[in-house]
Every structure is written in C-alpha cells, then in structure tokens.
Amino acid sequence: MNIRIDGTEAEIAYAIAKLRQSLAIGQISPYLPIYDRPRTWRVFVNTAPKPTPSRWTA
C-alpha cells in the first residue's frame, strides 16, 4: 500500500511513528517540498501488513 503524508516535519514524524505500530514500513521517500505552502513537506510511504508470528510445529 502506498500512503502519502503531507505536513510539517513534526507531523510527518508523528504519523510515521503511528503507522509503524500497526504496519511494516517498507520504504520512505525523501522529503519533497510543497511549494504552495511554506514549511510543508510531502512523503510517500510503502507499507505492508505486519507478518503474523507463525507457530513452529514439529
């Protein structure tokens, strides 16, 4: 899943921390400036569901 996050650096860091609690983060793009709004950045995050722990059976 590809997620786009827009906001200040603090808002983006907070959103990524919250996403990491429930999803596995695969890749985070570099911060891209949004020129229409000052001090606002755009980041793309590639995610996948966290793998469930499998039980090893003999």
Residue, then its C-alpha position, 0 to 999 in steps of 0.5 A: m500500500n502506498i500512503r502519502i503524508d503531507g505536513t510539517e516535519a513534526e507531523i510527518a514524524y508523528a504519523i510515521a511513528k503511528l503507522r509503524q505500530s500497526l504496519a511494516i514500513g517498507q520504504i520512505s521517500p525523501y522529503l519533497p517540498i510543497y511549494d504552495r505552502p511554506r514549511t510543508w513537506r510531502v512523503f510517500v510511504n510503502t507499507a505492508p501488513k505486519p507478518t503474523p508470528s507463525r507457530w513452529t510445529a514439529 
